[in-house]
Amino acid sequence: MGSAIKPSGRRPVGRGLEEQGRGPRYEDRVTTENAFTRPAARGPRPPLAVSGIHDAGRRRALGALAAGVCLLITRPAIATPDELVVALRETFGDRKIQPGRVRFELPRLAENGNIVPALVSVDSPMTEQDYVRAIHIFSEKNPLPRILEMRLGPHNGRAAVSARIRMATTQQVLAVAEMSDGTLWSAAVDIDVTVSSCT
């Protein structure tokens, strides 16, 4: 019989370093790799250092806005009766404005100048021969004297318009009806405004 094969004494390749203690074991490699490759647990981020600067800028902006609002409330832009005269002349020229034939319904006391209901009606048959051509509303102390202009004709059937207007302050409001024959008729109402509008 042949001779028995004797072991060569060589160790299996790839295990010598681990057994001799000169290399990391598999468990050690896994632990080391996980320590560097796994993302760190995310916790709440610390506040940025510039947040105080942003807060200060926001406070300054709000302060400036509040100051502007106060300025608008305490010093509203108000026209003068002379500007109303100019607006009437620019609209109607030298034609005479007569009182009568116009009914102007406006509250004598307005708690909110931003929303004031107004109704203007004119005594007119509204026929092809006799009708209301336009209805105007003018303000004595609003920043802009002209508040409303509504064009009408015989097809309207009734000479009446309603609207919600804005009043800057206590004043007199004038409604003027322009007739088809060129004549002008009017009615005026004094109104007390409790809270002025920002017009």
C-alpha positions as CSV (number, residue, x, y, z in Angstrom):
1,M,0.0,0.0,0.0
2,G,1.1,3.5,-0.7
3,S,2.5,5.7,2.0
4,A,0.1,8.0,4.0
5,I,0.0,11.6,3.1
6,K,1.5,13.7,5.8
7,P,0.2,17.1,6.6
8,S,2.3,19.8,5.2
9,G,2.0,22.1,8.2
10,R,0.7,25.0,6.2
11,R,-2.1,26.9,7.6
12,P,-5.1,27.8,5.4
13,V,-4.6,31.0,3.6
14,G,-6.5,34.0,4.9
15,R,-6.7,32.9,8.6
16,G,-3.2,33.2,9.8
17,L,-3.3,36.9,10.6
18,E,-6.4,36.6,12.7
19,E,-5.3,33.6,14.6
20,Q,-1.9,35.2,15.3
21,G,-3.5,38.3,16.6
22,R,-2.0,40.6,14.0
23,G,-5.2,41.5,12.2
24,P,-8.8,42.6,13.2
25,R,-11.3,39.9,13.5
26,Y,-14.5,40.0,11.3
27,E,-16.5,41.2,14.2
28,D,-14.0,44.0,14.9
29,R,-14.1,45.1,11.3
30,V,-17.8,45.3,11.2
31,T,-17.8,47.4,14.4
32,T,-15.1,49.7,13.1
33,E,-16.8,50.2,9.7
34,N,-20.2,50.9,11.2
35,A,-18.8,53.5,13.5
36,F,-17.5,55.5,10.6
37,T,-20.1,54.7,7.9
38,R,-23.4,55.0,9.7
39,P,-24.9,58.5,9.8
40,A,-25.0,60.1,13.2
41,A,-28.4,60.3,14.9
42,R,-30.0,63.7,14.1
43,G,-31.2,65.7,17.0
44,P,-32.7,69.2,17.3
45,R,-30.5,71.8,15.6
46,P,-29.1,74.5,17.7
47,P,-30.5,78.0,17.0
48,L,-28.5,80.0,14.4
49,A,-26.4,82.8,15.7
50,V,-28.0,85.2,13.2
51,S,-31.5,84.7,14.4
52,G,-31.1,87.6,16.8
53,I,-30.2,89.8,13.9
54,H,-33.2,88.8,11.9
55,D,-35.5,89.3,14.9
56,A,-34.1,92.8,15.4
57,G,-34.6,93.7,11.7
58,R,-38.2,92.4,11.9
59,R,-38.9,94.5,15.0
60,R,-37.5,97.6,13.2
61,A,-39.6,96.9,10.2
62,L,-42.8,96.5,12.2
63,G,-42.0,99.6,14.2
64,A,-41.6,101.6,11.0
65,L,-44.9,100.2,9.6
66,A,-46.7,101.1,12.8
67,A,-45.3,104.6,12.7
68,G,-46.5,105.0,9.1
69,V,-50.0,103.8,10.0
70,C,-50.1,106.3,12.9
71,L,-49.0,109.1,10.5
72,L,-51.9,108.2,8.1
73,I,-54.4,108.2,10.9
74,T,-53.3,111.4,12.6
75,R,-52.6,113.4,9.4
76,P,-55.0,112.4,6.7
77,A,-54.9,114.0,3.3
78,I,-58.0,116.4,3.1
79,A,-59.0,118.6,0.2
80,T,-60.4,122.1,0.6
81,P,-63.7,123.6,-0.5
82,D,-61.7,125.6,-3.1
83,E,-60.7,122.3,-4.8
84,L,-64.3,121.3,-4.9
85,V,-65.1,124.5,-6.8
86,V,-62.3,123.7,-9.3
87,A,-63.6,120.2,-9.8
88,L,-67.2,121.5,-10.5
89,R,-65.8,124.0,-13.0
90,E,-63.8,121.4,-14.8
91,T,-66.8,119.1,-15.0
92,F,-69.6,121.5,-15.9
93,G,-67.9,124.6,-17.0
94,D,-69.8,127.9,-16.3
95,R,-73.2,126.2,-16.3
96,K,-75.3,127.1,-13.3
97,I,-76.0,124.4,-10.7
98,Q,-79.5,124.8,-9.3
99,P,-81.0,123.2,-6.2
100,G,-84.0,120.9,-6.7
101,R,-85.2,117.8,-8.6
102,V,-82.6,115.7,-6.9
103,R,-83.2,113.5,-3.8
104,F,-79.9,112.6,-2.0
105,E,-80.2,110.0,0.7
106,L,-77.1,109.8,2.9
107,P,-76.9,108.9,6.7
108,R,-76.3,112.1,8.7
109,L,-74.0,110.1,11.0
110,A,-71.6,107.5,9.6
111,E,-69.8,105.3,12.2
112,N,-67.4,104.0,9.5
113,G,-66.3,106.4,6.8
114,N,-65.0,103.5,4.6
115,I,-68.5,102.2,3.9
116,V,-71.2,104.9,3.6
117,P,-74.4,104.0,1.7
118,A,-75.7,106.6,-0.8
119,L,-78.8,106.8,-2.9
120,V,-79.4,109.5,-5.5
121,S,-82.7,109.8,-7.4
122,V,-83.9,112.4,-9.9
123,D,-87.3,113.6,-10.8
124,S,-87.3,112.9,-14.5
125,P,-89.7,111.1,-17.0
126,M,-86.7,109.4,-18.6
127,T,-88.1,109.7,-22.1
128,E,-86.2,110.3,-25.4
129,Q,-87.0,114.0,-25.1
130,D,-86.4,114.4,-21.3
131,Y,-84.0,112.3,-19.4
132,V,-81.0,112.3,-17.0
133,R,-77.7,112.2,-18.8
134,A,-75.5,111.7,-15.7
135,I,-75.4,111.7,-11.9
136,H,-72.4,113.0,-10.1
137,I,-71.3,112.9,-6.4
138,F,-68.7,115.4,-5.1
139,S,-67.0,115.6,-1.8
140,E,-65.9,118.7,0.0
141,K,-63.0,117.3,2.0
142,N,-62.0,114.0,0.5
143,P,-58.5,113.9,-1.1
144,L,-60.3,113.7,-4.5
145,P,-63.4,115.8,-4.8
146,R,-65.0,113.5,-7.5
147,I,-66.5,110.5,-5.8
148,L,-68.9,109.0,-8.4
149,E,-70.0,109.6,-12.0
150,M,-72.8,107.5,-13.5
151,R,-74.0,107.8,-17.1
152,L,-77.7,107.2,-17.7
153,G,-80.1,107.4,-20.6
154,P,-83.8,106.8,-21.5
155,H,-83.2,103.0,-21.5
156,N,-82.6,103.1,-17.8
157,G,-86.3,103.7,-17.1
158,R,-85.7,105.3,-13.7
159,A,-83.1,107.9,-12.8
160,A,-81.7,106.4,-9.6
161,V,-78.3,105.1,-8.6
162,S,-77.0,103.6,-5.3
163,A,-73.4,103.1,-4.2
164,R,-71.2,102.8,-1.2
165,I,-68.8,105.7,-0.9
166,R,-65.9,106.7,1.3
167,M,-65.7,109.7,3.5
168,A,-62.4,111.0,4.8
169,T,-64.0,113.2,7.5
170,T,-67.1,115.2,8.5
171,Q,-68.2,117.3,5.5
172,Q,-70.8,118.3,3.0
173,V,-71.5,116.0,0.1
174,L,-73.0,117.2,-3.2
175,A,-75.1,115.3,-5.7
176,V,-75.5,116.8,-9.2
177,A,-77.8,115.6,-12.0
178,E,-77.0,116.5,-15.5
179,M,-80.1,116.6,-17.7
180,S,-80.5,116.0,-21.4
181,D,-81.2,119.7,-22.0
182,G,-77.9,120.6,-20.4
183,T,-79.4,122.0,-17.1
184,L,-77.9,121.0,-13.8
185,W,-79.8,120.2,-10.6
186,S,-78.4,119.3,-7.2
187,A,-78.9,118.4,-3.5
188,A,-76.4,118.6,-0.7
189,V,-76.2,116.6,2.6
190,D,-74.0,117.3,5.7
191,I,-72.6,114.1,7.2
192,D,-70.8,113.5,10.5
193,V,-68.1,110.8,10.3
194,T,-67.1,109.0,13.5
195,V,-64.2,106.9,12.1
196,S,-62.5,108.5,9.1
197,S,-61.6,106.4,6.1
198,C,-58.0,106.1,4.8
199,T,-58.7,107.6,1.4
